[in-house]
Amino acid sequence: MNTVPPIRREILVDADPATAFEVFTERLAHWWPLAQLSVYGADATVAFTDGRIIERSADGHEAVWGTVTRWEPPEAVAFSWHPGQPAEPASHVEVTFAAAAGQTRVRLEHSGWEAFADPVAARAEYDHGWPMVFDRYRDDAAKHGEQGEDTWVALLHRPGPGAPALGTLFEDPRFAEHIAFLNRMREAGYLVAAGPLPDAAGEGMTILRLPGPGQLSLATTLATEDDTSVSGGFLAVAVRPWHVVLHAGL
């Protein structure tokens, strides 16, 4: 029998439900207060990944925050909740998104306190934390909703001046740096697709979608500096703006 009531929070977001859901699930690292509420601190990242919420430190350590139990975009997402702790005991969070006169009504319910040795104390801790978290989410969702069209870019990769012979390019340990870059882009919600070009040995293409217009300079910085396989000369990259005329809800 549930004796400790759930935490319930409700806010109005200046964005449509699809955008509100996308910001909550795909841009988690952008608005979550990692400096105050995380395992590894401000330099970490966090993302919904393969059905779980995973925080990663700057040096590659991982902490699982929860496992997705409901995924119904753009209407609802739910997950178990045990940030940085064993999967049991865990509480449960459900967030719903509903259109409301040009905005989105976002409702959060955090329940399951009876799983803890001191249910009242566990609830009290989150009762103070969720308002700050939701304020940051609302601000980011509103900003994202106002930005309009996103910036799409194509990154054209080829062997750089420090690359080995083509036959050993993908086996070279430095290629792992490029894969790590692609994983960071995926966790940030930027990566659309990536892979080699079968008719051009050693070459490949990556498609990124950055939120909002005018993000070409950021894309260039990411492609040339954040990807250490490029900054180290293993790969070379050309950053090309890409105008998307038609896409299927990517």
Buried (B, 14 or more C-beta within 10 A) or exposed (E): EEEBEBBEBEBBBBBBBBBBBBBBBBBBBBBBBBEEEBBBEEEBBBBBBEEBBBBBBEEEEEBBBBBBEEBEBBBBBBBBBBBEEEEEBBBBBBBBBBEEEEBBBBBBBBBBBEBBEEBEEBBBEBEEBBEEBBEBBBEBBBBBBEBEEBBBBBBBBBBBEEBEEEEEBEEBEBBEBBEBBBBBBBBBBBBBEBEBEEEEEBBBBBBBBBBBEEBBEBBBEBBBEBBBBBBEEBBBBEBEEBEEEEEEEE
